[in-house]
Amino acid sequence: MEAKNKSVAIILAFFLGTFGIHKFYLGNNFAGILYLVFFWTFIPALLAIFDFIGLLLMSDNAFNAQYNVNIIPAAQSNSLTTLSELKKLYDQGIITADEYEEKRRKFLDKL
């Protein structure tokens, strides 16, 4: 699954929102079909204006949280790897529980 781009969604909502193309792009196929079926009523055009404004005002973090849920950024992937390696050291008895908790807390505070 490829990450959705906020700019592409905004452009699609502006130019092709009446037909629901932005809904298909964002993975909401049912809404996209409804937009296509009722495009002749101009109701989807009105809704697309609100979608356009909503996407335009939405922060990148909120966009990613809503539409890129299954995509793990490289920074998060590296963080998970670091934390799992730290846990392995604790499980193997190389570091104590206090050392593990201290290192884990310092690492999480940096994030």
LUMBALUM-966562 format. One record per atom (N, C-alpha, C): residue number from 1; chain; atom name; x, y, z. Coordinates in nm, 2 decimals. Layout:
BEGIN
+-------+------+-------+--------+--------+--------+
| vexba | seza | timar |     xx |     yy |     zz |
+-------+------+-------+--------+--------+--------+
|   NUM |    A |    CA |      X |      Y |      Z |
...
+-------+------+-------+--------+--------+--------+
END
This chain:
BEGIN
+-------+------+-------+--------+--------+--------+
| vexba | seza | timar |     xx |     yy |     zz |
+-------+------+-------+--------+--------+--------+
|     1 |    A |     N |   0.08 |  -0.12 |   0.00 |
|     1 |    A |    CA |   0.00 |   0.00 |   0.00 |
|     1 |    A |     C |   0.09 |   0.12 |   0.00 |
|     2 |    A |     N |   0.06 |   0.21 |  -0.09 |
|     2 |    A |    CA |   0.14 |   0.34 |  -0.10 |
|     2 |    A |     C |   0.07 |   0.45 |  -0.02 |
|     3 |    A |     N |   0.16 |   0.54 |   0.03 |
|     3 |    A |    CA |   0.11 |   0.65 |   0.11 |
|     3 |    A |     C |   0.03 |   0.75 |   0.02 |
|     4 |    A |     N |  -0.07 |   0.80 |   0.08 |
|     4 |    A |    CA |  -0.15 |   0.90 |   0.01 |
|     4 |    A |     C |  -0.09 |   1.04 |   0.03 |
|     5 |    A |     N |  -0.10 |   1.12 |  -0.08 |
|     5 |    A |    CA |  -0.04 |   1.25 |  -0.07 |
|     5 |    A |     C |  -0.15 |   1.35 |  -0.06 |
|     6 |    A |     N |  -0.13 |   1.44 |   0.04 |
|     6 |    A |    CA |  -0.23 |   1.54 |   0.07 |
|     6 |    A |     C |  -0.25 |   1.64 |  -0.04 |
|     7 |    A |     N |  -0.15 |   1.68 |  -0.11 |
|     7 |    A |    CA |  -0.16 |   1.77 |  -0.22 |
|     7 |    A |     C |  -0.24 |   1.71 |  -0.34 |
|     8 |    A |     N |  -0.21 |   1.59 |  -0.36 |
|     8 |    A |    CA |  -0.29 |   1.52 |  -0.47 |
|     8 |    A |     C |  -0.43 |   1.52 |  -0.44 |
|     9 |    A |     N |  -0.47 |   1.48 |  -0.31 |
|     9 |    A |    CA |  -0.61 |   1.48 |  -0.27 |
|     9 |    A |     C |  -0.67 |   1.61 |  -0.28 |
|    10 |    A |     N |  -0.60 |   1.72 |  -0.25 |
|    10 |    A |    CA |  -0.66 |   1.85 |  -0.26 |
|    10 |    A |     C |  -0.69 |   1.89 |  -0.40 |
|    11 |    A |     N |  -0.59 |   1.86 |  -0.49 |
|    11 |    A |    CA |  -0.61 |   1.89 |  -0.63 |
|    11 |    A |     C |  -0.72 |   1.81 |  -0.69 |
|    12 |    A |     N |  -0.73 |   1.68 |  -0.66 |
|    12 |    A |    CA |  -0.84 |   1.60 |  -0.71 |
|    12 |    A |     C |  -0.98 |   1.65 |  -0.66 |
|    13 |    A |     N |  -0.98 |   1.69 |  -0.53 |
|    13 |    A |    CA |  -1.11 |   1.74 |  -0.48 |
|    13 |    A |     C |  -1.15 |   1.87 |  -0.55 |
|    14 |    A |     N |  -1.05 |   1.95 |  -0.58 |
|    14 |    A |    CA |  -1.09 |   2.08 |  -0.65 |
|    14 |    A |     C |  -1.13 |   2.06 |  -0.79 |
|    15 |    A |     N |  -1.06 |   1.98 |  -0.87 |
|    15 |    A |    CA |  -1.09 |   1.97 |  -1.01 |
|    15 |    A |     C |  -1.19 |   1.85 |  -1.04 |
|    16 |    A |     N |  -1.18 |   1.74 |  -0.97 |
|    16 |    A |    CA |  -1.27 |   1.63 |  -1.00 |
|    16 |    A |     C |  -1.36 |   1.59 |  -0.88 |
|    17 |    A |     N |  -1.38 |   1.68 |  -0.79 |
|    17 |    A |    CA |  -1.45 |   1.64 |  -0.67 |
|    17 |    A |     C |  -1.60 |   1.61 |  -0.70 |
|    18 |    A |     N |  -1.66 |   1.67 |  -0.80 |
|    18 |    A |    CA |  -1.79 |   1.65 |  -0.84 |
|    18 |    A |     C |  -1.82 |   1.50 |  -0.87 |
|    19 |    A |     N |  -1.71 |   1.43 |  -0.92 |
|    19 |    A |    CA |  -1.72 |   1.29 |  -0.96 |
|    19 |    A |     C |  -1.67 |   1.20 |  -0.85 |
|    20 |    A |     N |  -1.62 |   1.26 |  -0.74 |
|    20 |    A |    CA |  -1.58 |   1.18 |  -0.63 |
|    20 |    A |     C |  -1.44 |   1.11 |  -0.64 |
|    21 |    A |     N |  -1.36 |   1.16 |  -0.74 |
|    21 |    A |    CA |  -1.23 |   1.10 |  -0.77 |
|    21 |    A |     C |  -1.14 |   1.11 |  -0.64 |
|    22 |    A |     N |  -1.15 |   1.21 |  -0.57 |
|    22 |    A |    CA |  -1.07 |   1.23 |  -0.45 |
|    22 |    A |     C |  -1.11 |   1.12 |  -0.34 |
|    23 |    A |     N |  -1.24 |   1.09 |  -0.34 |
|    23 |    A |    CA |  -1.28 |   0.98 |  -0.24 |
|    23 |    A |     C |  -1.22 |   0.85 |  -0.28 |
|    24 |    A |     N |  -1.22 |   0.82 |  -0.41 |
|    24 |    A |    CA |  -1.16 |   0.69 |  -0.45 |
|    24 |    A |     C |  -1.01 |   0.69 |  -0.42 |
|    25 |    A |     N |  -0.94 |   0.81 |  -0.44 |
|    25 |    A |    CA |  -0.80 |   0.82 |  -0.41 |
|    25 |    A |     C |  -0.77 |   0.80 |  -0.26 |
|    26 |    A |     N |  -0.86 |   0.85 |  -0.18 |
|    26 |    A |    CA |  -0.84 |   0.84 |  -0.04 |
|    26 |    A |     C |  -0.88 |   0.71 |   0.02 |
|    27 |    A |     N |  -0.94 |   0.62 |  -0.06 |
|    27 |    A |    CA |  -0.98 |   0.49 |  -0.02 |
|    27 |    A |     C |  -1.12 |   0.47 |   0.03 |
|    28 |    A |     N |  -1.20 |   0.58 |   0.01 |
|    28 |    A |    CA |  -1.34 |   0.57 |   0.05 |
|    28 |    A |     C |  -1.43 |   0.55 |  -0.07 |
|    29 |    A |     N |  -1.42 |   0.42 |  -0.12 |
|    29 |    A |    CA |  -1.49 |   0.38 |  -0.24 |
|    29 |    A |     C |  -1.64 |   0.40 |  -0.24 |
|    30 |    A |     N |  -1.70 |   0.37 |  -0.13 |
|    30 |    A |    CA |  -1.85 |   0.38 |  -0.12 |
|    30 |    A |     C |  -1.89 |   0.52 |  -0.15 |
|    31 |    A |     N |  -1.82 |   0.62 |  -0.08 |
|    31 |    A |    CA |  -1.86 |   0.76 |  -0.10 |
|    31 |    A |     C |  -1.83 |   0.80 |  -0.24 |
|    32 |    A |     N |  -1.72 |   0.75 |  -0.30 |
|    32 |    A |    CA |  -1.69 |   0.78 |  -0.44 |
|    32 |    A |     C |  -1.79 |   0.73 |  -0.54 |
|    33 |    A |     N |  -1.85 |   0.62 |  -0.51 |
|    33 |    A |    CA |  -1.96 |   0.57 |  -0.59 |
|    33 |    A |     C |  -2.08 |   0.65 |  -0.58 |
|    34 |    A |     N |  -2.11 |   0.70 |  -0.46 |
|    34 |    A |    CA |  -2.23 |   0.79 |  -0.44 |
|    34 |    A |     C |  -2.21 |   0.92 |  -0.51 |
|    35 |    A |     N |  -2.09 |   0.97 |  -0.50 |
|    35 |    A |    CA |  -2.06 |   1.10 |  -0.58 |
|    35 |    A |     C |  -2.08 |   1.07 |  -0.73 |
|    36 |    A |     N |  -2.04 |   0.96 |  -0.78 |
|    36 |    A |    CA |  -2.05 |   0.93 |  -0.92 |
|    36 |    A |     C |  -2.20 |   0.92 |  -0.96 |
|    37 |    A |     N |  -2.28 |   0.85 |  -0.88 |
|    37 |    A |    CA |  -2.42 |   0.82 |  -0.91 |
|    37 |    A |     C |  -2.50 |   0.95 |  -0.91 |
|    38 |    A |     N |  -2.47 |   1.04 |  -0.81 |
|    38 |    A |    CA |  -2.55 |   1.16 |  -0.80 |
|    38 |    A |     C |  -2.48 |   1.29 |  -0.85 |
|    39 |    A |     N |  -2.38 |   1.28 |  -0.93 |
|    39 |    A |    CA |  -2.31 |   1.40 |  -0.97 |
|    39 |    A |     C |  -2.40 |   1.49 |  -1.05 |
|    40 |    A |     N |  -2.50 |   1.44 |  -1.12 |
|    40 |    A |    CA |  -2.59 |   1.53 |  -1.20 |
|    40 |    A |     C |  -2.68 |   1.62 |  -1.11 |
|    41 |    A |     N |  -2.69 |   1.59 |  -0.98 |
|    41 |    A |    CA |  -2.77 |   1.67 |  -0.89 |
|    41 |    A |     C |  -2.69 |   1.79 |  -0.84 |
|    42 |    A |     N |  -2.56 |   1.80 |  -0.86 |
|    42 |    A |    CA |  -2.47 |   1.90 |  -0.81 |
|    42 |    A |     C |  -2.45 |   1.90 |  -0.66 |
|    43 |    A |     N |  -2.52 |   1.81 |  -0.59 |
|    43 |    A |    CA |  -2.49 |   1.79 |  -0.44 |
|    43 |    A |     C |  -2.35 |   1.75 |  -0.42 |
|    44 |    A |     N |  -2.30 |   1.65 |  -0.50 |
|    44 |    A |    CA |  -2.16 |   1.61 |  -0.48 |
|    44 |    A |     C |  -2.06 |   1.73 |  -0.50 |
|    45 |    A |     N |  -2.10 |   1.82 |  -0.59 |
|    45 |    A |    CA |  -2.01 |   1.94 |  -0.62 |
|    45 |    A |     C |  -2.00 |   2.02 |  -0.49 |
|    46 |    A |     N |  -2.12 |   2.04 |  -0.43 |
|    46 |    A |    CA |  -2.12 |   2.12 |  -0.31 |
|    46 |    A |     C |  -2.04 |   2.05 |  -0.20 |
|    47 |    A |     N |  -2.06 |   1.92 |  -0.18 |
|    47 |    A |    CA |  -1.98 |   1.84 |  -0.08 |
|    47 |    A |     C |  -1.83 |   1.85 |  -0.11 |
|    48 |    A |     N |  -1.80 |   1.84 |  -0.24 |
|    48 |    A |    CA |  -1.66 |   1.85 |  -0.28 |
|    48 |    A |     C |  -1.59 |   1.98 |  -0.24 |
|    49 |    A |     N |  -1.67 |   2.09 |  -0.24 |
|    49 |    A |    CA |  -1.61 |   2.21 |  -0.20 |
|    49 |    A |     C |  -1.58 |   2.21 |  -0.05 |
|    50 |    A |     N |  -1.66 |   2.15 |   0.03 |
|    50 |    A |    CA |  -1.64 |   2.13 |   0.17 |
|    50 |    A |     C |  -1.52 |   2.03 |   0.19 |
|    51 |    A |     N |  -1.51 |   1.92 |   0.11 |
|    51 |    A |    CA |  -1.40 |   1.83 |   0.12 |
|    51 |    A |     C |  -1.27 |   1.90 |   0.09 |
|    52 |    A |     N |  -1.27 |   1.99 |  -0.01 |
|    52 |    A |    CA |  -1.15 |   2.06 |  -0.06 |
|    52 |    A |     C |  -1.10 |   2.15 |   0.06 |
|    53 |    A |     N |  -1.20 |   2.23 |   0.12 |
|    53 |    A |    CA |  -1.16 |   2.32 |   0.23 |
|    53 |    A |     C |  -1.11 |   2.24 |   0.35 |
|    54 |    A |     N |  -1.18 |   2.13 |   0.38 |
|    54 |    A |    CA |  -1.14 |   2.04 |   0.49 |
|    54 |    A |     C |  -0.99 |   1.99 |   0.47 |
|    55 |    A |     N |  -0.97 |   1.94 |   0.35 |
|    55 |    A |    CA |  -0.83 |   1.89 |   0.32 |
|    55 |    A |     C |  -0.73 |   2.00 |   0.32 |
|    56 |    A |     N |  -0.77 |   2.11 |   0.27 |
|    56 |    A |    CA |  -0.67 |   2.23 |   0.27 |
|    56 |    A |     C |  -0.64 |   2.27 |   0.41 |
|    57 |    A |     N |  -0.73 |   2.27 |   0.50 |
|    57 |    A |    CA |  -0.71 |   2.32 |   0.64 |
|    57 |    A |     C |  -0.65 |   2.21 |   0.73 |
|    58 |    A |     N |  -0.66 |   2.08 |   0.69 |
|    58 |    A |    CA |  -0.61 |   1.97 |   0.77 |
|    58 |    A |     C |  -0.46 |   1.97 |   0.78 |
|    59 |    A |     N |  -0.41 |   1.94 |   0.90 |
|    59 |    A |    CA |  -0.27 |   1.94 |   0.92 |
|    59 |    A |     C |  -0.21 |   1.81 |   0.86 |
|    60 |    A |     N |  -0.08 |   1.81 |   0.83 |
|    60 |    A |    CA |  -0.02 |   1.69 |   0.77 |
|    60 |    A |     C |  -0.03 |   1.57 |   0.86 |
|    61 |    A |     N |  -0.01 |   1.59 |   0.99 |
|    61 |    A |    CA |  -0.02 |   1.49 |   1.09 |
|    61 |    A |     C |  -0.16 |   1.43 |   1.10 |
|    62 |    A |     N |  -0.26 |   1.51 |   1.09 |
|    62 |    A |    CA |  -0.40 |   1.46 |   1.09 |
|    62 |    A |     C |  -0.43 |   1.39 |   0.97 |
|    63 |    A |     N |  -0.38 |   1.44 |   0.85 |
|    63 |    A |    CA |  -0.41 |   1.37 |   0.72 |
|    63 |    A |     C |  -0.34 |   1.23 |   0.73 |
|    64 |    A |     N |  -0.22 |   1.22 |   0.77 |
|    64 |    A |    CA |  -0.15 |   1.09 |   0.78 |
|    64 |    A |     C |  -0.22 |   1.00 |   0.88 |
|    65 |    A |     N |  -0.27 |   1.05 |   0.99 |
|    65 |    A |    CA |  -0.33 |   0.97 |   1.09 |
|    65 |    A |     C |  -0.46 |   0.91 |   1.03 |
|    66 |    A |     N |  -0.53 |   0.99 |   0.95 |
|    66 |    A |    CA |  -0.66 |   0.94 |   0.89 |
|    66 |    A |     C |  -0.64 |   0.86 |   0.77 |
|    67 |    A |     N |  -0.55 |   0.89 |   0.68 |
|    67 |    A |    CA |  -0.54 |   0.82 |   0.55 |
|    67 |    A |     C |  -0.42 |   0.74 |   0.53 |
|    68 |    A |     N |  -0.32 |   0.75 |   0.61 |
|    68 |    A |    CA |  -0.20 |   0.67 |   0.60 |
|    68 |    A |     C |  -0.17 |   0.59 |   0.72 |
|    69 |    A |     N |  -0.28 |   0.53 |   0.78 |
|    69 |    A |    CA |  -0.27 |   0.46 |   0.90 |
|    69 |    A |     C |  -0.17 |   0.34 |   0.89 |
|    70 |    A |     N |  -0.18 |   0.26 |   0.79 |
|    70 |    A |    CA |  -0.10 |   0.14 |   0.77 |
|    70 |    A |     C |   0.04 |   0.16 |   0.73 |
|    71 |    A |     N |   0.08 |   0.29 |   0.70 |
|    71 |    A |    CA |   0.22 |   0.32 |   0.66 |
|    71 |    A |     C |   0.30 |   0.36 |   0.78 |
|    72 |    A |     N |   0.41 |   0.29 |   0.81 |
|    72 |    A |    CA |   0.50 |   0.32 |   0.92 |
|    72 |    A |     C |   0.61 |   0.40 |   0.87 |
|    73 |    A |     N |   0.63 |   0.53 |   0.91 |
|    73 |    A |    CA |   0.74 |   0.60 |   0.86 |
|    73 |    A |     C |   0.87 |   0.54 |   0.90 |
|    74 |    A |     N |   0.98 |   0.57 |   0.83 |
|    74 |    A |    CA |   1.11 |   0.51 |   0.86 |
|    74 |    A |     C |   1.16 |   0.55 |   1.00 |
|    75 |    A |     N |   1.13 |   0.67 |   1.04 |
|    75 |    A |    CA |   1.17 |   0.71 |   1.18 |
|    75 |    A |     C |   1.10 |   0.62 |   1.28 |
|    76 |    A |     N |   0.98 |   0.59 |   1.26 |
|    76 |    A |    CA |   0.91 |   0.51 |   1.36 |
|    76 |    A |     C |   0.96 |   0.37 |   1.35 |
|    77 |    A |     N |   0.99 |   0.32 |   1.23 |
|    77 |    A |    CA |   1.04 |   0.18 |   1.21 |
|    77 |    A |     C |   1.18 |   0.17 |   1.28 |
|    78 |    A |     N |   1.26 |   0.27 |   1.27 |
|    78 |    A |    CA |   1.39 |   0.27 |   1.34 |
|    78 |    A |     C |   1.37 |   0.28 |   1.49 |
|    79 |    A |     N |   1.27 |   0.35 |   1.54 |
|    79 |    A |    CA |   1.25 |   0.36 |   1.68 |
|    79 |    A |     C |   1.20 |   0.23 |   1.73 |
|    80 |    A |     N |   1.12 |   0.16 |   1.66 |
|    80 |    A |    CA |   1.07 |   0.03 |   1.70 |
|    80 |    A |     C |   1.18 |  -0.07 |   1.71 |
|    81 |    A |     N |   1.27 |  -0.07 |   1.61 |
|    81 |    A |    CA |   1.39 |  -0.15 |   1.61 |
|    81 |    A |     C |   1.48 |  -0.13 |   1.73 |
|    82 |    A |     N |   1.50 |   0.00 |   1.76 |
|    82 |    A |    CA |   1.59 |   0.04 |   1.88 |
|    82 |    A |     C |   1.53 |  -0.01 |   2.01 |
|    83 |    A |     N |   1.40 |   0.01 |   2.02 |
|    83 |    A |    CA |   1.33 |  -0.03 |   2.14 |
|    83 |    A |     C |   1.33 |  -0.19 |   2.16 |
|    84 |    A |     N |   1.31 |  -0.26 |   2.05 |
|    84 |    A |    CA |   1.31 |  -0.40 |   2.05 |
|    84 |    A |     C |   1.45 |  -0.46 |   2.09 |
|    85 |    A |     N |   1.56 |  -0.39 |   2.04 |
|    85 |    A |    CA |   1.69 |  -0.43 |   2.07 |
|    85 |    A |     C |   1.72 |  -0.40 |   2.22 |
|    86 |    A |     N |   1.67 |  -0.29 |   2.27 |
|    86 |    A |    CA |   1.69 |  -0.26 |   2.41 |
|    86 |    A |     C |   1.62 |  -0.37 |   2.50 |
|    87 |    A |     N |   1.50 |  -0.41 |   2.45 |
|    87 |    A |    CA |   1.42 |  -0.51 |   2.53 |
|    87 |    A |     C |   1.50 |  -0.64 |   2.52 |
|    88 |    A |     N |   1.56 |  -0.68 |   2.41 |
|    88 |    A |    CA |   1.64 |  -0.80 |   2.40 |
|    88 |    A |     C |   1.75 |  -0.80 |   2.50 |
|    89 |    A |     N |   1.82 |  -0.69 |   2.51 |
|    89 |    A |    CA |   1.93 |  -0.68 |   2.61 |
|    89 |    A |     C |   1.88 |  -0.70 |   2.75 |
|    90 |    A |     N |   1.76 |  -0.65 |   2.78 |
|    90 |    A |    CA |   1.71 |  -0.67 |   2.92 |
|    90 |    A |     C |   1.67 |  -0.82 |   2.94 |
|    91 |    A |     N |   1.60 |  -0.88 |   2.83 |
|    91 |    A |    CA |   1.56 |  -1.02 |   2.84 |
|    91 |    A |     C |   1.68 |  -1.11 |   2.86 |
|    92 |    A |     N |   1.79 |  -1.08 |   2.80 |
|    92 |    A |    CA |   1.91 |  -1.16 |   2.81 |
|    92 |    A |     C |   1.99 |  -1.14 |   2.94 |
|    93 |    A |     N |   1.94 |  -1.04 |   3.01 |
|    93 |    A |    CA |   2.01 |  -1.02 |   3.14 |
|    93 |    A |     C |   2.13 |  -0.93 |   3.13 |
|    94 |    A |     N |   2.16 |  -0.87 |   3.02 |
|    94 |    A |    CA |   2.28 |  -0.79 |   3.00 |
|    94 |    A |     C |   2.26 |  -0.66 |   3.07 |
|    95 |    A |     N |   2.14 |  -0.60 |   3.08 |
|    95 |    A |    CA |   2.12 |  -0.48 |   3.15 |
|    95 |    A |     C |   2.01 |  -0.51 |   3.26 |
|    96 |    A |     N |   2.01 |  -0.44 |   3.36 |
|    96 |    A |    CA |   1.91 |  -0.46 |   3.47 |
|    96 |    A |     C |   1.78 |  -0.39 |   3.43 |
|    97 |    A |     N |   1.68 |  -0.41 |   3.51 |
|    97 |    A |    CA |   1.55 |  -0.35 |   3.49 |
|    97 |    A |     C |   1.56 |  -0.20 |   3.51 |
|    98 |    A |     N |   1.63 |  -0.15 |   3.60 |
|    98 |    A |    CA |   1.65 |  -0.01 |   3.62 |
|    98 |    A |     C |   1.72 |   0.06 |   3.50 |
|    99 |    A |     N |   1.82 |  -0.01 |   3.45 |
|    99 |    A |    CA |   1.90 |   0.04 |   3.33 |
|    99 |    A |     C |   1.81 |   0.04 |   3.21 |
|   100 |    A |     N |   1.73 |  -0.07 |   3.19 |
|   100 |    A |    CA |   1.64 |  -0.08 |   3.08 |
|   100 |    A |     C |   1.54 |   0.04 |   3.09 |
|   101 |    A |     N |   1.48 |   0.06 |   3.20 |
|   101 |    A |    CA |   1.37 |   0.16 |   3.21 |
|   101 |    A |     C |   1.43 |   0.30 |   3.19 |
|   102 |    A |     N |   1.55 |   0.32 |   3.24 |
|   102 |    A |    CA |   1.62 |   0.45 |   3.23 |
|   102 |    A |     C |   1.65 |   0.48 |   3.08 |
|   103 |    A |     N |   1.71 |   0.38 |   3.01 |
|   103 |    A |    CA |   1.74 |   0.40 |   2.87 |
|   103 |    A |     C |   1.62 |   0.41 |   2.78 |
|   104 |    A |     N |   1.52 |   0.33 |   2.82 |
|   104 |    A |    CA |   1.39 |   0.34 |   2.74 |
|   104 |    A |     C |   1.33 |   0.48 |   2.76 |
|   105 |    A |     N |   1.32 |   0.53 |   2.88 |
|   105 |    A |    CA |   1.27 |   0.66 |   2.91 |
|   105 |    A |     C |   1.34 |   0.77 |   2.83 |
|   106 |    A |     N |   1.48 |   0.76 |   2.84 |
|   106 |    A |    CA |   1.56 |   0.87 |   2.77 |
|   106 |    A |     C |   1.53 |   0.86 |   2.62 |
|   107 |    A |     N |   1.52 |   0.74 |   2.56 |
|   107 |    A |    CA |   1.50 |   0.73 |   2.42 |
|   107 |    A |     C |   1.36 |   0.78 |   2.38 |
|   108 |    A |     N |   1.26 |   0.75 |   2.46 |
|   108 |    A |    CA |   1.12 |   0.80 |   2.43 |
|   108 |    A |     C |   1.11 |   0.95 |   2.45 |
|   109 |    A |     N |   1.18 |   1.00 |   2.55 |
|   109 |    A |    CA |   1.18 |   1.15 |   2.57 |
|   109 |    A |     C |   1.24 |   1.22 |   2.45 |
|   110 |    A |     N |   1.34 |   1.16 |   2.38 |
|   110 |    A |    CA |   1.40 |   1.23 |   2.26 |
|   110 |    A |     C |   1.30 |   1.23 |   2.15 |
|   111 |    A |     N |   1.21 |   1.14 |   2.14 |
|   111 |    A |    CA |   1.11 |   1.14 |   2.03 |
|   111 |    A |     C |   1.01 |   1.25 |   2.06 |
+-------+------+-------+--------+--------+--------+
END
